[in-house]
Structures are given as structure tokens and as C-alpha cells.
Amino acid sequence: MAYPAQNPQMSDKSKVVAGLLQIFLGGFGIGRFYTGHVGMGVAQLLTCGGLGIWALIDGIMFLVSDDRTDAQGRLLRS
């Protein structure tokens, strides 16, 4: 497991935490706020996570995808 101090390309944020936040609190955009994507978080907040559908799909994508990034473009750690 690479840590951000050893690998500057890795984020200090976890994709598992982001995915779970997005699944359970995605209607508020919490998973996106956690990763630093404030604009996307506000959009999800205003649309209630796309009536829950957008938030659920986004949360699943966080959990299964290996190329999700934070706001600085660094890969989320597992």
C-alpha cells in the first residue's frame, strides 16, 4: 500500500470512504465534498443526488473504479 508521503500521485482520501459516503449521504453530495469536488457536491445537493439515482451510481463507481481522483487530480487510495 502506497502512502501519500511516499507516492505524491496518490491522494490522502480513500475511495472506499468516498463511495460509502456517496451511497449513504449522496443526496447531500457528501462523497463529492469529501474528495474536494465542491461544484459537483453543490449540484448533487441541489438535486438531492439526482433523486438518489445519481448518488447511488456515483457511489458504486467510487467503489469499483480504480481511476477516480480527488480535486487535485491525484488517484484515490484503496
C-alpha positions as CSV (number, residue, x, y, z in Angstrom):
1,M,0.0,0.0,0.0
2,A,1.4,3.3,-1.0
3,Y,1.1,6.3,1.3
4,P,0.8,9.9,0.1
5,A,4.1,10.8,1.6
6,Q,5.8,8.0,-0.4
7,N,3.8,8.5,-3.6
8,P,2.8,12.1,-4.4
9,Q,0.5,10.8,-7.1
10,M,-1.8,9.2,-4.5
11,S,-4.4,11.2,-2.6
12,D,-4.8,11.1,1.1
13,K,-8.5,10.4,0.5
14,S,-9.9,6.8,0.4
15,K,-12.2,5.6,-2.5
16,V,-14.0,3.3,0.0
17,V,-14.9,6.2,2.3
18,A,-15.9,8.3,-0.7
19,G,-18.1,5.5,-2.1
20,L,-19.8,4.8,1.2
21,L,-20.4,8.5,1.9
22,Q,-21.8,8.8,-1.6
23,I,-24.1,5.8,-1.2
24,F,-25.5,6.8,2.2
25,L,-25.3,10.6,2.1
26,G,-25.1,11.2,-1.6
27,G,-28.3,13.2,-1.6
28,F,-26.3,15.9,0.1
29,G,-23.2,15.4,-2.1
30,I,-21.1,14.4,0.9
31,G,-18.9,12.0,-1.1
32,R,-18.0,14.7,-3.6
33,F,-17.3,17.3,-0.9
34,Y,-15.0,14.7,0.7
35,T,-13.0,14.3,-2.4
36,G,-12.8,18.1,-2.9
37,H,-15.2,18.3,-5.9
38,V,-17.2,21.2,-4.4
39,G,-19.1,22.1,-7.6
40,M,-20.3,18.6,-8.2
41,G,-21.2,18.4,-4.5
42,V,-23.3,21.5,-4.7
43,A,-25.0,20.1,-7.8
44,Q,-25.9,16.9,-6.0
45,L,-27.1,18.9,-3.0
46,L,-29.4,21.0,-5.1
47,T,-30.8,18.0,-7.0
48,C,-30.9,15.6,-4.0
49,G,-28.3,13.5,-5.6
50,G,-30.3,13.3,-8.8
51,L,-33.2,12.0,-6.8
52,G,-30.9,9.4,-5.4
53,I,-30.1,7.7,-8.7
54,W,-27.0,9.8,-9.5
55,A,-25.7,9.5,-5.9
56,L,-26.1,5.7,-5.9
57,I,-24.4,5.2,-9.3
58,D,-21.6,7.6,-8.3
59,G,-21.1,5.8,-5.0
60,I,-20.8,2.4,-6.8
61,M,-18.4,3.9,-9.3
62,F,-16.2,5.1,-6.5
63,L,-16.1,1.6,-5.1
64,V,-15.4,-0.3,-8.2
65,S,-13.3,2.1,-10.3
66,D,-9.5,2.4,-9.9
67,D,-9.1,5.7,-11.7
68,R,-11.2,8.1,-9.5
69,T,-9.3,11.2,-8.5
70,D,-9.6,14.0,-5.9
71,A,-9.9,17.6,-6.8
72,Q,-6.1,17.9,-7.4
73,G,-6.1,15.0,-9.9
74,R,-4.4,12.5,-7.6
75,L,-5.7,8.9,-7.5
76,L,-7.8,7.9,-4.5
77,R,-6.2,5.3,-2.4
78,S,-7.9,1.9,-1.8
